[in-house]
Amino acid sequence: MAHDNCIPRRAGRDLLCAAFFVLATSSSHAADTACTTEVGRIVSRHGDVEFRRGPAGEWQPAKLETRLCDGDDVRTAKLARAALFIRPENIVRLDQRTAVRLRVSENETLVEFIAAGQQVAADPDCGAAYFISRFPRRFGVKTRYVNADIDGTEFLVRNECSRSVVAVLEGRVRA
């Protein structure tokens, strides 16, 4: 008879787990419903990584495979890192304490360094990003001090308090 008592408890636990799963997945899809055209996704994360739908949106924890849309912001906290895949074939790796806004059109991909959703502020650590772009398409990076267009390149942008540093590893950058 003790075995008969286990069946209702197990069924109740299974039902509770199923309800939790439905709620958890529906809340993550709710964030994606505002995203009509996916321009990329978060493919790797370590530490606290957040995103928001445009400058007026609320910051939300980012998960692996979080869809990113035109105008979305992504930021990393202290000791956090993230890798973004941006269509058509671009990888952007964000260092700790980095915030960027993604702008993607038919002709150009633009990654703009921001500070908590505003233009880059005088912050001692404004962030860094490592870019790999192999697809023949205009790809730009905008900081307070440098606007760079890249062509099939691999490069690093370090945004500091009083300057931005661009280090080209392969290819060509027009700054």
Secondary structure, DSSP 8 states (H G I E B T S, - for coil): -HHHHHHHHHHHHHHHHHHHHHHHHHHHHHHHHT-SSEEEEEEEEES-EEEESSTTS--EE--TT-EEETT-EEEE-TT-EEEEEETTTEEEEE-TT-EEEEEE-SSEEEEEEEETTEE--S-S---EEEEEE-SSSEEEEE-SS-EEEEEEEEEEEEE-SS-EEEEEEEEEEE-
